Amino acid sequence: MMSEPVYLTAIIEVAPQHADQADRAMQDCIAHSRKEKACQRYFIYRDLEKPGRFVANEIWASSEGLDAHSASPHFQALIATLKTLSAKIEIMKVSPIEPQA
């Protein structure tokens, strides 16, 4: 049985004065995450209207691939940095409402 893709959207918020530090940590994680075999999409956006807020959109080939990403050193380093910045993180597993092209 083939595993279904996993779609994630996350909202990450840090105090505005920590936005640049969070941005740098996310950029490092993005570079490594995109090299993962199960990674189909990994984008993090900076909110232009609310400093310190970021939105991540990810697609993983399988739940196993997401689990491997979650345990990876680069993702754990990002989480550790965000924790030191007292980040609020909301992670949503989502599903597209339209068929994929």
SETOR-138066 format. One record per atom (N, C-alpha, C): residue in one letter; residue number from 0; x, y, z; atom name. Coordinates in Angstrom, 2 decimals, decimal comma. Each point is the difference from the previous one (the first is absolute). Example, Ala and Ser with C-alpha at 12.3 -4.5 7.8 and 13.67 -1.06 7.14 Angstrom:
// residues 2
<rec A 0 <13,19 -5,69 7,80> N>
<rec A 0 <-0,89 1,19 0,00> CA>
<rec A 0 <0,90 1,20 0,00> C>
<rec S 1 <-0,35 1,05 -0,72> N>
<rec S 1 <0,82 1,19 0,06> CA>
<rec S 1 <-0,77 1,09 0,73> C>
//
This chain:
// residues 101
<rec M 0 <0,84 -1,18 0,00> N>
<rec M 0 <-0,84 1,18 0,00> CA>
<rec M 0 <0,88 1,25 0,00> C>
<rec M 1 <-0,30 0,90 -0,88> N>
<rec M 1 <0,80 1,22 -0,11> CA>
<rec M 1 <-0,49 1,04 1,01> C>
<rec S 2 <0,93 0,65 0,63> N>
<rec S 2 <-0,33 1,02 0,99> CA>
<rec S 2 <-0,48 1,28 -0,69> C>
<rec E 3 <-0,93 0,67 0,63> N>
<rec E 3 <-0,53 1,26 -0,53> CA>
<rec E 3 <0,92 1,16 0,36> C>
<rec P 4 <0,06 1,02 -0,86> N>
<rec P 4 <0,78 1,20 0,35> CA>
<rec P 4 <-0,58 0,67 1,25> C>
<rec V 5 <0,86 0,68 0,73> N>
<rec V 5 <-0,41 0,74 1,19> CA>
<rec V 5 <0,21 1,48 -0,30> C>
<rec Y 6 <-1,05 0,79 0,17> N>
<rec Y 6 <0,03 1,44 -0,23> CA>
<rec Y 6 <-0,01 0,70 1,35> C>
<rec L 7 <0,93 0,91 0,20> N>
<rec L 7 <0,07 0,75 1,25> CA>
<rec L 7 <0,02 1,50 -0,28> C>
<rec T 8 <-0,66 0,72 0,86> N>
<rec T 8 <0,12 1,45 0,05> CA>
<rec T 8 <0,31 0,33 1,45> C>
<rec A 9 <0,98 0,85 0,21> N>
<rec A 9 <0,36 0,40 1,36> CA>
<rec A 9 <0,07 1,52 0,08> C>
<rec I 10 <-0,44 0,53 1,12> N>
<rec I 10 <0,14 1,43 0,27> CA>
<rec I 10 <0,95 0,12 1,18> C>
<rec I 11 <1,06 0,76 -0,21> N>
<rec I 11 <1,03 0,19 1,01> CA>
<rec I 11 <0,05 1,48 0,33> C>
<rec E 12 <-0,08 0,31 1,28> N>
<rec E 12 <0,06 1,40 0,42> CA>
<rec E 12 <1,08 0,20 1,05> C>
<rec V 13 <0,85 1,01 -0,24> N>
<rec V 13 <1,01 0,42 0,97> CA>
<rec V 13 <-0,15 1,50 0,19> C>
<rec A 14 <0,57 0,50 1,07> N>
<rec A 14 <-0,03 1,44 0,22> CA>
<rec A 14 <0,70 0,68 -1,18> C>
<rec P 15 <-0,50 1,16 -0,44> N>
<rec P 15 <0,58 0,67 -1,18> CA>
<rec P 15 <1,52 0,18 0,08> C>
<rec Q 16 <0,53 0,25 1,16> N>
<rec Q 16 <1,46 0,20 0,12> CA>
<rec Q 16 <0,79 -1,30 -0,23> C>
<rec H 17 <-0,69 -1,15 0,00> N>
<rec H 17 <0,67 -1,28 -0,25> CA>
<rec H 17 <-0,25 -0,53 -1,42> C>
<rec A 18 <-0,69 0,78 -0,82> N>
<rec A 18 <-0,38 -0,48 -1,33> CA>
<rec A 18 <1,21 -0,36 -0,87> C>
<rec D 19 <1,04 0,83 0,03> N>
<rec D 19 <1,17 -0,29 -0,85> CA>
<rec D 19 <0,72 -1,27 0,45> C>
<rec Q 20 <0,10 -0,21 1,31> N>
<rec Q 20 <0,64 -1,21 0,51> CA>
<rec Q 20 <-0,82 -1,24 -0,38> C>
<rec A 21 <-1,31 0,09 0,11> N>
<rec A 21 <-0,86 -1,11 -0,40> CA>
<rec A 21 <0,13 -0,27 -1,50> C>
<rec D 22 <0,04 1,08 -0,78> N>
<rec D 22 <0,14 -0,11 -1,45> CA>
<rec D 22 <1,28 -0,76 -0,37> C>
<rec R 23 <1,10 0,35 0,63> N>
<rec R 23 <1,28 -0,68 -0,29> CA>
<rec R 23 <-0,07 -1,49 0,34> C>
<rec A 24 <-0,60 -0,32 1,15> N>
<rec A 24 <-0,13 -1,41 0,40> CA>
<rec A 24 <-0,88 -0,76 -0,99> C>
<rec M 25 <-1,07 0,65 -0,46> N>
<rec M 25 <-0,90 -0,65 -0,96> CA>
<rec M 25 <0,69 -0,22 -1,34> C>
<rec Q 26 <0,78 0,96 -0,45> N>
<rec Q 26 <0,70 -0,15 -1,28> CA>
<rec Q 26 <0,93 -1,20 0,02> C>
<rec D 27 <0,69 -0,20 1,12> N>
<rec D 27 <0,90 -1,16 0,12> CA>
<rec D 27 <-0,81 -1,30 -0,08> C>
<rec C 28 <-1,14 -0,03 0,69> N>
<rec C 28 <-0,83 -1,20 -0,01> CA>
<rec C 28 <-0,59 -0,24 -1,39> C>
<rec I 29 <-0,41 1,05 -0,67> N>
<rec I 29 <-0,56 -0,13 -1,35> CA>
<rec I 29 <1,00 -0,68 -0,93> C>
<rec A 30 <1,22 0,47 0,01> N>
<rec A 30 <1,03 -0,55 -0,90> CA>
<rec A 30 <0,19 -1,50 0,20> C>
<rec H 31 <0,04 -0,43 1,25> N>
<rec H 31 <0,18 -1,43 0,29> CA>
<rec H 31 <-1,28 -0,80 -0,27> C>
<rec S 32 <-1,13 0,57 0,35> N>
<rec S 32 <-1,26 -0,73 -0,15> CA>
<rec S 32 <-0,32 -0,31 -1,46> C>
<rec R 33 <0,30 0,94 -0,87> N>
<rec R 33 <-0,29 -0,20 -1,42> CA>
<rec R 33 <0,84 -1,12 -0,61> C>
<rec K 34 <1,07 -0,41 0,67> N>
<rec K 34 <0,84 -1,09 -0,49> CA>
<rec K 34 <-0,51 -1,36 0,46> C>
<rec E 35 <-0,96 -0,01 0,92> N>
<rec E 35 <-0,52 -1,26 0,50> CA>
<rec E 35 <-0,81 -0,71 -1,09> C>
<rec K 36 <0,16 -1,31 -0,08> N>
<rec K 36 <-0,66 -0,79 -1,04> CA>
<rec K 36 <-1,51 0,17 0,02> C>
<rec A 37 <-0,61 0,06 1,17> N>
<rec A 37 <-1,47 0,06 0,11> CA>
<rec A 37 <-0,56 1,41 -0,18> C>
<rec C 38 <0,87 1,00 -0,09> N>
<rec C 38 <-0,47 1,39 -0,10> CA>
<rec C 38 <-0,48 0,29 -1,42> C>
<rec Q 39 <-1,27 0,37 -0,11> N>
<rec Q 39 <-0,55 0,38 -1,29> CA>
<rec Q 39 <-0,19 1,51 -0,11> C>
<rec R 40 <-0,16 0,65 1,14> N>
<rec R 40 <-0,14 1,46 0,03> CA>
<rec R 40 <0,37 0,47 1,39> C>
<rec Y 41 <0,79 1,07 0,07> N>
<rec Y 41 <0,39 0,55 1,31> CA>
<rec Y 41 <0,28 1,49 -0,19> C>
<rec F 42 <-1,00 0,79 0,30> N>
<rec F 42 <0,13 1,46 -0,13> CA>
<rec F 42 <-0,40 0,64 1,32> C>
<rec I 43 <0,75 1,01 0,39> N>
<rec I 43 <-0,37 0,80 1,17> CA>
<rec I 43 <-0,05 1,45 -0,45> C>
<rec Y 44 <-1,10 0,65 0,35> N>
<rec Y 44 <-0,24 1,38 -0,41> CA>
<rec Y 44 <0,02 0,92 1,21> C>
<rec R 45 <0,53 1,20 -0,19> N>
<rec R 45 <-0,03 1,02 1,02> CA>
<rec R 45 <-1,25 0,85 -0,22> C>
<rec D 46 <-0,78 0,21 1,04> N>
<rec D 46 <-1,20 0,84 -0,08> CA>
<rec D 46 <0,45 1,45 -0,14> C>
<rec L 47 <-0,40 0,66 -1,07> N>
<rec L 47 <0,42 1,37 -0,27> CA>
<rec L 47 <-0,76 1,02 0,84> C>
<rec E 48 <-1,12 -0,41 0,57> N>
<rec E 48 <-0,80 0,94 0,77> CA>
<rec E 48 <0,13 -0,17 1,51> C>
<rec K 49 <0,56 -1,12 0,44> N>
<rec K 49 <0,17 -0,24 1,43> CA>
<rec K 49 <1,42 -0,49 0,25> C>
<rec P 50 <0,92 0,88 0,38> N>
<rec P 50 <1,39 -0,41 0,24> CA>
<rec P 50 <0,07 -1,11 1,05> C>
<rec G 51 <0,80 -1,01 -0,29> N>
<rec G 51 <0,17 -1,10 0,92> CA>
<rec G 51 <-0,91 -1,18 -0,27> C>
<rec R 52 <-0,89 0,13 -0,99> N>
<rec R 52 <-0,89 -1,13 -0,33> CA>
<rec R 52 <0,45 -0,61 -1,32> C>
<rec F 53 <0,04 -1,32 -0,03> N>
<rec F 53 <0,41 -0,77 -1,17> CA>
<rec F 53 <-1,04 -1,08 -0,26> C>
<rec V 54 <-0,12 -0,40 -1,26> N>
<rec V 54 <-0,92 -1,08 -0,38> CA>
<rec V 54 <0,80 -1,02 -0,81> C>
<rec A 55 <-0,08 -1,25 0,41> N>
<rec A 55 <0,69 -1,08 -0,70> CA>
<rec A 55 <-1,03 -0,85 -0,74> C>
<rec N 56 <0,34 -0,38 -1,23> N>
<rec N 56 <-0,81 -0,93 -0,79> CA>
<rec N 56 <0,90 -1,15 -0,41> C>
<rec E 57 <-0,42 -1,20 0,36> N>
<rec E 57 <0,82 -1,18 -0,26> CA>
<rec E 57 <-0,85 -1,12 -0,57> C>
<rec I 58 <0,63 -0,80 -0,86> N>
<rec I 58 <-0,60 -1,24 -0,46> CA>
<rec I 58 <1,07 -1,08 0,14> C>
<rec W 59 <-0,37 -1,07 0,69> N>
<rec W 59 <0,89 -1,14 0,21> CA>
<rec W 59 <-0,60 -1,21 -0,70> C>
<rec A 60 <0,83 -0,83 -0,59> N>
<rec A 60 <-0,46 -1,15 -0,77> CA>
<rec A 60 <-0,78 -1,00 0,85> C>
<rec S 61 <0,28 -0,03 1,30> N>
<rec S 61 <-0,65 -0,97 0,88> CA>
<rec S 61 <0,13 0,45 1,45> C>
<rec S 62 <-0,78 -0,62 0,85> N>
<rec S 62 <0,13 0,31 1,43> CA>
<rec S 62 <1,36 -0,45 0,52> C>
<rec E 63 <0,55 -1,07 -0,57> N>
<rec E 63 <1,33 -0,45 0,40> CA>
<rec E 63 <1,06 1,04 -0,37> C>
<rec G 64 <-0,17 0,61 -1,16> N>
<rec G 64 <0,92 1,06 -0,43> CA>
<rec G 64 <-0,08 1,21 0,92> C>
<rec L 65 <-1,22 0,35 0,40> N>
<rec L 65 <-0,18 1,11 0,94> CA>
<rec L 65 <0,63 -0,34 1,35> C>
<rec D 66 <-0,18 -1,23 0,45> N>
<rec D 66 <0,60 -0,42 1,27> CA>
<rec D 66 <1,53 0,11 -0,06> C>
<rec A 67 <0,59 -0,42 -1,12> N>
<rec A 67 <1,45 0,09 -0,16> CA>
<rec A 67 <0,45 1,46 0,03> C>
<rec H 68 <-0,76 0,87 -0,66> N>
<rec H 68 <0,31 1,43 0,00> CA>
<rec H 68 <-0,08 0,55 1,42> C>
<rec S 69 <-1,04 -0,35 0,72> N>
<rec S 69 <-0,19 0,51 1,35> CA>
<rec S 69 <1,15 -0,40 0,93> C>
<rec A 70 <0,61 -1,15 -0,27> N>
<rec A 70 <1,11 -0,49 0,83> CA>
<rec A 70 <1,37 0,48 -0,49> C>
<rec S 71 <0,03 0,65 -1,16> N>
<rec S 71 <1,29 0,39 -0,61> CA>
<rec S 71 <0,73 1,05 0,82> C>
<rec P 72 <1,32 -0,01 -0,05> N>
<rec P 72 <0,78 0,99 0,76> CA>
<rec P 72 <-0,33 1,45 -0,39> C>
<rec H 73 <-0,23 0,26 -1,29> N>
<rec H 73 <-0,27 1,38 -0,40> CA>
<rec H 73 <-1,36 0,49 0,49> C>
<rec F 74 <-1,00 -0,89 0,02> N>
<rec F 74 <-1,30 0,42 0,52> CA>
<rec F 74 <0,05 0,16 1,51> C>
<rec Q 75 <0,68 -0,90 0,67> N>
<rec Q 75 <0,14 0,11 1,45> CA>
<rec Q 75 <0,76 1,27 0,39> C>
<rec A 76 <0,98 0,39 -0,81> N>
<rec A 76 <0,74 1,25 0,25> CA>
<rec A 76 <-0,94 1,20 -0,15> C>
<rec L 77 <-0,87 -0,03 -1,01> N>
<rec L 77 <-0,96 1,09 -0,18> CA>
<rec L 77 <-0,94 0,09 1,20> C>
<rec I 78 <-0,52 -1,13 0,42> N>
<rec I 78 <-0,92 -0,02 1,14> CA>
<rec I 78 <0,70 0,54 1,25> C>
<rec A 79 <1,26 -0,38 0,21> N>
<rec A 79 <0,74 0,48 1,17> CA>
<rec A 79 <0,16 1,52 -0,06> C>
<rec T 80 <0,32 0,53 -1,17> N>
<rec T 80 <0,14 1,45 -0,15> CA>
<rec T 80 <-1,33 0,69 0,26> C>
<rec L 81 <-1,06 -0,51 -0,60> N>
<rec L 81 <-1,32 0,61 0,20> CA>
<rec L 81 <-0,42 -0,05 1,46> C>
<rec K 82 <0,37 -1,06 0,68> N>
<rec K 82 <-0,32 -0,11 1,43> CA>
<rec K 82 <0,71 1,10 0,79> C>
<rec T 83 <1,26 0,26 -0,33> N>
<rec T 83 <0,74 1,06 0,72> CA>
<rec T 83 <-0,59 1,37 -0,29> C>
<rec L 84 <-0,71 0,14 -1,12> N>
<rec L 84 <-0,63 1,26 -0,36> CA>
<rec L 84 <-1,45 0,08 0,50> C>
<rec S 85 <-0,41 -1,01 0,78> N>
<rec S 85 <-1,37 -0,08 0,53> CA>
<rec S 85 <-1,05 0,08 -1,11> C>
<rec A 86 <0,27 -0,71 -1,08> N>
<rec A 86 <-0,92 -0,01 -1,15> CA>
<rec A 86 <-1,30 -0,71 0,33> C>
<rec K 87 <-1,08 0,52 -0,57> N>
<rec K 87 <-1,28 -0,70 -0,01> CA>
<rec K 87 <-0,09 -0,71 -1,34> C>
<rec I 88 <-0,29 -1,30 0,04> N>
<rec I 88 <-0,05 -0,78 -1,23> CA>
<rec I 88 <-1,33 -0,75 -0,06> C>
<rec E 89 <-0,71 0,18 -1,11> N>
<rec E 89 <-1,23 -0,75 -0,25> CA>
<rec E 89 <0,21 -0,81 -1,27> C>
<rec I 90 <-0,11 -1,31 0,13> N>
<rec I 90 <0,20 -0,90 -1,14> CA>
<rec I 90 <-1,32 -0,64 -0,35> C>
<rec M 91 <-0,36 0,08 -1,27> N>
<rec M 91 <-1,26 -0,57 -0,48> CA>
<rec M 91 <0,29 -1,01 -1,10> C>
<rec K 92 <-0,52 -1,22 0,16> N>
<rec K 92 <-0,01 -0,94 -1,11> CA>
<rec K 92 <-1,22 0,36 -0,81> C>
<rec V 93 <0,20 0,26 -1,28> N>
<rec V 93 <-1,09 0,48 -0,85> CA>
<rec V 93 <-0,17 -0,92 -1,21> C>
<rec S 94 <-1,06 0,22 -0,72> N>
<rec S 94 <-0,29 -0,77 -1,20> CA>
<rec S 94 <-0,46 0,97 -1,09> C>
<rec P 95 <0,52 -0,15 -1,22> N>
<rec P 95 <-0,45 0,88 -1,08> CA>
<rec P 95 <-1,48 -0,23 -0,29> C>
<rec I 96 <-0,71 1,07 -0,31> N>
<rec I 96 <-1,42 -0,14 -0,33> CA>
<rec I 96 <-0,22 -0,17 -1,50> C>
<rec E 97 <1,08 0,08 -0,75> N>
<rec E 97 <-0,11 -0,22 -1,44> CA>
<rec E 97 <1,00 -1,08 -0,41> C>
<rec P 98 <-0,31 -0,73 -1,06> N>
<rec P 98 <0,93 -1,03 -0,46> CA>
<rec P 98 <1,34 0,61 -0,39> C>
<rec Q 99 <1,04 -0,75 0,22> N>
<rec Q 99 <1,35 0,46 -0,37> CA>
<rec Q 99 <0,21 -0,16 -1,49> C>
<rec A 100 <0,66 0,97 -0,59> N>
<rec A 100 <0,26 -0,03 -1,45> CA>
<rec A 100 <1,11 -0,97 -0,31> C>
//
